[in-house]
Amino acid sequence: MQFGDRVRELREQFGITQKELAQRLDVSASYVNKVEKGRLQFGDFPSAKFIHRLAAELNADEDELLLLADKVPEGIRKRIQERPEAFRRFAELDDRTMDRLLDSVD
């Protein structure tokens, strides 16, 4: 799923229009429209601060939105910096092995 698609889905679930969301976030309705349609120019990409406010307004998972926007949440970034080799090895696992490992952690 793309970031904009998820934003639209959340907004619609919340039952508000693009204009209403824009007013709550203090941005233009055209910006919300561009976000949802994935038509932002390089300098217009949503900031982590905007995504934080967006998640709060839509009662959404901030980490999910950050990841969909190709931004690594601060807590994950910090942990990766502390243990880069562990994350590198985890990323190299195939899905089946990764699922088994996660099951063993639960």
Helices and strands as residue ranges (DSSP letters): H 3-14, H 18-25, H 29-37, G 42-44, H 48-58, H 62-68, H 74-82, H 84-92, H 95-105
